[in-house]
Structures are given as C-alpha cells and as structure tokens.
Amino acid sequence: MAQTILSLRNVEKVYRTGLKDFKALDGVNLDIEQGKMIVVLGPSGAGKSTLLNLIGGMDTPTAGSVLVGGEDIARYSEKKLSDYRAQNIGFIFQFYNILPSLTVIENVELVREIVPTSMRPIEALEAVGLAEHKNKFPAELSGGEQQRVSIARAIAKKPKLLLCDEPTGALDSVTGATVLKLLKEQCEVRGTTVLIVTHNALIADIADTVVRVKNGKIESVTDNENPKPIDEVSW
C-alpha cells in the first residue's frame, strides 16, 4: 500500500482584486500518494497553479490545511516555509528559469548553496543526459536541453515532491516526450512524487492519477491502473 505524502483538507484561497474577492480554490480535498506521477488538468483560471503554489509553499491558503508528511505547512512561518521549499520541493516551470550568465553546471551547482547534501552537479547532469554540455551557456542549448538543465537542478536537491507547471508547454512533441520520460523516471527510480499541472489532456494517459480541476474545485480524481508508456501516446 502506497503511503500518502500529501493531503489537502478544505483548502480555500481567496485573492482580493480591487473591491472584490476572487476565490481561486474553493473547499479542495485531495490525497496524493508517494512515488506517483500526478497530472492536474483544467482550463486557464481553474486553480491549477494556485494549487501548485500552495503545495510548494510559495503561497499560503486562506483556510484549510496542507499536510505534507503529516505536518500542516499552512501554519508555517515564512522562515519555516523557506526551509520546507529548500529541503523538500523541486520546481520545474514552462520557461526553464535558468540563469543565462552561468554555464550549465554552474546553474546546477547553485543548489548546493541551498542544500549542502544535494547530488553532485555532474551526477544530476548525467541523469538527464547533459554531462557533455556542462560548460555550455544556456543560449548554446536547444529549448529541450534548457528544460533538462532545469530538471537536473530540481532533482539535484533529491526532493520529496517535484512540482511542474506546464513543463512541456514550450516544447515540440518529441522533445516534450523526452522531458516526460525523465520526470516519470524520477517516480520509478527515485521514488519522487511528481505533480504536473497542464491543460494538455494527452499527458493524462501516462499519469498514475489524474486530478481534474474546474472553477477552483476538484471535479474528479481518477487512478490509471495501466498508465500508457510515453512512446505510445499520440501527441
């Protein structure tokens, strides 16, 4: 029986816009199992990124609990949230967020300043097939290679949760499939829990669990008994 690593209970997030309140999340309840690939689907404005931000400790809920390993991070101070992000969370975004003035290996080495027990940078680059490009600058790489640098940087921390916001959104289908294989590998080989937020419903076929979000609510949670291999998905 897989262990539950993350539980959201009655989570609400309200943003003040001018004189009005906007409820981005409305009474969300969700359980996530360790070592699974979770795909969160929904249209723009559904609350997907807000959900990711709360799980990642980049924002706090207006109400409710966000339990990670049994601890409610919604009650953490800013300092404790910062430590939580550093020690437990790897982030991967659509537009890579790597520093153009640093080489590939220097971008990954930055993690050691935050997490001294992180992987050796070259080991992380080997894991994503970029060791031979370690001394190049981001501008010398393709978009897919830049995204793989961001994955190397994220996995170097050996995070419990890998949070991905549209990680293939800026990539072509072939390169996107390569990136998804790397993310799936983190579940299967390292036991990392991977959450992918996307509006691309095709990615749902490879997930262990598919969470559909609409109007700030969880519309459905579906477990895939037999997730498709990435090579079998029609993009």
Protein Blocks (a to p, Z undefined) as FASTA:
>chain_A
ZZdfbdcehiacdddehjbccdfbghiacdddehiacdddddehilmmmmmmmmnopacc
fbdcddeehiafklpcfklmmmmmmmmpccddfklopafkbcfklmmmmmmmmmmmbccf
klmmmmnopmmmmmpcfklpcfklmmmmmmmmmmmnopabdcdehkllmpcfklmmmmmm
mmmmmmmmnopacddddfblklmmmpmbdcddeehiafbdcddfbacdfklpcZZ
